[in-house]
Amino acid sequence: MGVTLTMLSLVVLLPIGALLWKGASFGLCNIWDTVNRERVWAALFLSFRLSFFAALFNLVFGVMLAWVLVRYRFPGRRILDAAVDLPFALPTAVAGIALTALYAPNGVFGSLAKELGWKIAYSQWGIFIALVFVGLPFVTRTVQPVIEEIEREVEEASATLGATRLYTLRRVILPMLAPAAMTGFALSLARAVGEYGSVIFIAGNIPLVTEIAPLLIVIQLEEFNYDAAASIGIAMLLISFALLLVINLIQVWSRRRIGYV
């Protein structure tokens, strides 16, 4: 326990404490004046909004991908299973450059989208795709072990009692997957909110349009405005804590519901 608490303090508590101490020395009124600007609110809203939608997308398709990898056998399954971990191993800057090359107007997918009148790279769609890319493994890898533990006999028993496949999925399978799925959702959301490297290359970084909050913090640091950077960081920290608290409450409710059922 001593080693665990020491590592937790060094890695998590001390950096957060230093951030809060910097904000306290700056003053609450000054923090509010720094955050309460159109450019900052736009960056915060963009980051959390797209992160939430990306995590929601990953929640649905990450669970589907985990189910396919566990329950089906097909050629190339092992390659696909290994590719899920690619965002973990790939440097975020490399991922951003690769996504930009694919979805830029002269890229493979970007040129096809351009013919349809769509713009992916250097727009909010590009940010969304980058956040989906970095967050999908968190959902898939969190749900996959739970799916492996679900016996097929559970589905067969539900079918013998006259339940349809949709009813079995909704009332039997999904309740068992809900806690792990919400954990994966929270991890994907947390990763997306703080993502920087894979986004700045494909975003365009236009203030009030495609500028994310982490980039705004880096800009303030490059200008040696550490108080403003700490203020924006504290705002992100508080919003993230509020979102994670709501997610944890949903997890507790889902576990109690499963126990009740």
C-alpha positions as CSV (number, residue, x, y, z in Angstrom):
1,M,0.0,0.0,0.0
2,G,2.9,2.4,0.8
3,V,4.5,1.8,-2.6
4,T,1.1,2.2,-4.4
5,L,0.2,5.4,-2.6
6,T,3.7,6.8,-3.2
7,M,3.5,6.1,-6.9
8,L,0.0,7.6,-7.0
9,S,1.2,10.7,-5.3
10,L,4.2,11.1,-7.7
11,V,2.3,10.4,-10.9
12,V,-1.2,11.9,-10.2
13,L,-1.7,13.8,-6.9
14,L,1.4,16.0,-7.0
15,P,0.9,17.3,-10.6
16,I,-2.7,18.0,-9.8
17,G,-1.7,19.7,-6.6
18,A,0.9,21.8,-8.3
19,L,-1.7,22.9,-10.9
20,L,-4.2,23.8,-8.2
21,W,-1.5,25.6,-6.2
22,K,-0.5,27.6,-9.3
23,G,-4.2,28.5,-9.8
24,A,-4.6,29.5,-6.1
25,S,-1.6,31.8,-6.3
26,F,-3.1,33.4,-9.4
27,G,-6.4,34.0,-7.7
28,L,-10.0,32.9,-8.5
29,C,-11.0,36.2,-10.0
30,N,-8.0,36.1,-12.4
31,I,-8.7,32.5,-13.3
32,W,-12.3,33.4,-14.1
33,D,-11.2,36.4,-16.2
34,T,-8.8,34.2,-18.1
35,V,-11.3,31.4,-18.8
36,N,-14.3,33.7,-19.4
37,R,-13.2,34.6,-22.9
38,E,-14.8,33.6,-26.2
39,R,-11.7,31.9,-27.5
40,V,-11.2,29.8,-24.4
41,W,-14.9,28.8,-24.1
42,A,-14.9,27.9,-27.8
43,A,-11.8,25.7,-27.4
44,L,-13.3,24.0,-24.3
45,F,-16.6,23.4,-25.9
46,L,-15.0,22.0,-29.0
47,S,-12.7,19.7,-27.1
48,F,-15.4,18.3,-24.7
49,R,-18.1,18.1,-27.3
50,L,-16.1,16.2,-29.9
51,S,-14.5,14.0,-27.2
52,F,-18.0,13.0,-25.9
53,F,-19.3,12.2,-29.4
54,A,-16.1,10.3,-30.2
55,A,-16.3,8.3,-27.0
56,L,-20.0,7.6,-27.7
57,F,-19.1,6.4,-31.2
58,N,-16.4,4.2,-29.7
59,L,-18.8,2.8,-27.1
60,V,-21.1,1.5,-29.8
61,F,-18.6,0.3,-32.4
62,G,-16.0,-0.7,-29.8
63,V,-18.4,-3.2,-28.2
64,M,-19.4,-4.5,-31.6
65,L,-15.8,-5.0,-32.6
66,A,-15.0,-6.8,-29.3
67,W,-18.0,-9.1,-29.9
68,V,-16.9,-9.9,-33.4
69,L,-13.3,-10.7,-32.3
70,V,-14.5,-13.0,-29.5
71,R,-17.4,-14.8,-31.0
72,Y,-16.5,-15.2,-34.7
73,R,-13.6,-16.9,-36.5
74,F,-12.6,-15.6,-39.9
75,P,-9.5,-15.1,-42.0
76,G,-7.4,-12.2,-40.8
77,R,-9.0,-12.2,-37.3
78,R,-5.6,-12.2,-35.5
79,I,-4.3,-9.4,-37.7
80,L,-7.4,-7.3,-36.9
81,D,-7.1,-8.1,-33.2
82,A,-3.5,-6.9,-33.2
83,A,-4.4,-3.8,-35.2
84,V,-6.8,-2.7,-32.4
85,D,-3.7,-2.0,-30.2
86,L,-2.0,0.1,-32.9
87,P,-3.1,3.5,-31.4
88,F,-1.4,2.4,-28.2
89,A,2.0,1.8,-29.9
90,L,1.9,4.4,-32.5
91,P,3.2,7.9,-31.5
92,T,0.4,10.4,-31.6
93,A,2.3,12.7,-33.9
94,V,2.8,9.9,-36.4
95,A,-0.9,9.1,-36.2
96,G,-1.8,12.7,-36.8
97,I,0.4,12.9,-39.9
98,A,-0.9,9.6,-41.2
99,L,-4.6,10.7,-40.7
100,T,-3.9,14.0,-42.4
101,A,-2.3,12.3,-45.4
102,L,-5.3,10.1,-45.7
103,Y,-8.1,12.7,-45.2
104,A,-6.5,15.8,-46.7
105,P,-8.1,17.1,-49.9
106,N,-5.4,15.4,-52.0
107,G,-5.4,12.2,-49.8
108,V,-7.0,8.9,-50.6
109,F,-10.2,9.3,-48.6
110,G,-10.0,13.1,-48.6
111,S,-10.2,13.3,-52.4
112,L,-13.2,11.1,-52.5
113,A,-14.9,13.2,-49.8
114,K,-14.0,16.3,-51.8
115,E,-15.8,15.0,-54.8
116,L,-18.9,14.6,-52.6
117,G,-18.5,18.2,-51.4
118,W,-17.3,17.2,-47.9
119,K,-14.2,18.5,-46.1
120,I,-12.6,16.2,-43.5
121,A,-9.1,17.3,-42.8
122,Y,-8.7,20.8,-41.3
123,S,-12.3,20.7,-40.0
124,Q,-14.1,19.4,-36.9
125,W,-14.7,16.1,-38.8
126,G,-10.9,15.6,-38.9
127,I,-10.7,16.2,-35.1
128,F,-13.5,13.7,-34.6
129,I,-11.8,11.0,-36.6
130,A,-8.5,11.5,-34.8
131,L,-10.3,11.2,-31.4
132,V,-12.1,8.1,-32.5
133,F,-8.8,6.6,-33.6
134,V,-7.0,7.1,-30.3
135,G,-10.0,6.1,-28.1
136,L,-11.4,3.0,-29.8
137,P,-8.9,0.5,-28.2
138,F,-10.0,1.5,-24.7
139,V,-13.5,0.3,-25.2
140,T,-12.7,-2.8,-27.1
141,R,-10.0,-4.0,-24.7
142,T,-12.1,-3.3,-21.7
143,V,-15.2,-5.1,-23.0
144,Q,-13.4,-8.1,-24.6
145,P,-12.6,-10.1,-21.4
146,V,-16.1,-9.7,-20.2
147,I,-17.5,-11.1,-23.5
148,E,-15.1,-14.0,-23.2
149,E,-16.6,-14.9,-19.8
150,I,-20.2,-14.9,-21.1
151,E,-21.2,-18.5,-21.7
152,R,-23.1,-19.3,-24.8
153,E,-25.4,-21.3,-22.7
154,V,-26.9,-18.1,-21.4
155,E,-28.0,-17.1,-24.8
156,E,-29.2,-20.6,-25.6
157,A,-31.2,-20.7,-22.4
158,S,-32.8,-17.4,-23.3
159,A,-33.7,-18.7,-26.7
160,T,-35.3,-21.8,-25.3
161,L,-37.5,-19.7,-23.1
162,G,-38.9,-18.0,-26.3
163,A,-36.8,-14.8,-26.3
164,T,-35.8,-13.2,-29.6
165,R,-32.2,-12.4,-30.4
166,L,-32.9,-8.7,-29.9
167,Y,-34.6,-9.3,-26.5
168,T,-31.7,-11.5,-25.4
169,L,-29.2,-8.8,-26.4
170,R,-31.2,-6.1,-24.6
171,R,-32.1,-7.8,-21.4
172,V,-29.3,-10.5,-21.0
173,I,-26.1,-9.5,-22.8
174,L,-26.0,-5.7,-22.5
175,P,-26.7,-5.5,-18.8
176,M,-23.7,-7.8,-18.2
177,L,-21.5,-5.6,-20.5
178,A,-22.8,-2.3,-19.2
179,P,-20.2,-1.8,-16.3
180,A,-17.2,-2.7,-18.5
181,A,-18.6,-0.7,-21.4
182,M,-19.0,2.4,-19.3
183,T,-15.5,2.0,-18.0
184,G,-14.2,1.9,-21.5
185,F,-16.3,4.9,-22.4
186,A,-14.8,6.9,-19.5
187,L,-11.3,5.9,-20.5
188,S,-11.9,6.8,-24.2
189,L,-13.4,10.1,-23.1
190,A,-10.5,10.9,-20.8
191,R,-8.0,10.1,-23.6
192,A,-9.8,12.2,-26.1
193,V,-10.2,15.3,-23.9
194,G,-6.4,15.5,-23.4
195,E,-5.3,14.4,-26.9
196,Y,-2.9,16.8,-28.6
197,G,-0.4,15.1,-31.0
198,S,-2.8,13.4,-33.3
199,V,-5.2,16.3,-33.5
200,I,-3.1,19.4,-34.2
201,F,-2.0,18.1,-37.6
202,I,-5.5,17.4,-38.9
203,A,-7.4,20.1,-37.1
204,G,-6.3,23.2,-38.9
205,N,-6.1,25.0,-35.5
206,I,-8.2,28.0,-36.4
207,P,-9.3,30.0,-33.3
208,L,-13.0,29.7,-32.5
209,V,-13.4,27.0,-35.2
210,T,-11.0,24.1,-34.9
211,E,-8.7,25.1,-32.0
212,I,-8.8,22.6,-29.2
213,A,-8.2,23.4,-25.5
214,P,-4.9,21.5,-25.2
215,L,-3.5,23.5,-28.1
216,L,-4.5,26.7,-26.4
217,I,-2.7,25.6,-23.3
218,V,0.5,25.0,-25.3
219,I,0.2,28.4,-26.9
220,Q,0.0,30.0,-23.5
221,L,3.1,28.1,-22.4
222,E,5.0,29.1,-25.5
223,E,4.2,32.7,-24.7
224,F,5.4,32.1,-21.1
225,N,1.9,32.9,-19.8
226,Y,1.9,30.2,-17.2
227,D,-0.9,31.6,-15.2
228,A,-3.3,31.6,-18.2
229,A,-2.2,28.0,-19.0
230,A,-2.8,26.9,-15.5
231,S,-6.2,28.6,-15.5
232,I,-7.3,26.8,-18.6
233,G,-5.9,23.5,-17.2
234,I,-7.9,24.0,-14.0
235,A,-11.1,24.6,-16.1
236,M,-10.4,21.3,-18.0
237,L,-9.7,19.5,-14.8
238,L,-13.0,20.6,-13.2
239,I,-15.1,19.7,-16.2
240,S,-13.4,16.3,-16.6
241,F,-14.0,15.5,-12.9
242,A,-17.7,16.4,-13.3
243,L,-18.0,14.2,-16.4
244,L,-16.2,11.3,-14.7
245,L,-18.4,11.6,-11.6
246,V,-21.6,11.4,-13.7
247,I,-20.1,8.3,-15.5
248,N,-19.2,6.6,-12.2
249,L,-22.8,7.3,-10.9
250,I,-24.1,5.6,-14.0
251,Q,-21.8,2.6,-13.4
252,V,-23.0,2.3,-9.9
253,W,-26.6,2.4,-11.0
254,S,-26.0,-0.2,-13.7
255,R,-24.3,-2.6,-11.2
256,R,-27.1,-2.2,-8.8
257,R,-29.6,-2.9,-11.6
258,I,-27.8,-6.1,-12.5
259,G,-27.8,-7.2,-8.9
260,Y,-31.5,-6.5,-8.7
261,V,-32.2,-8.4,-11.8
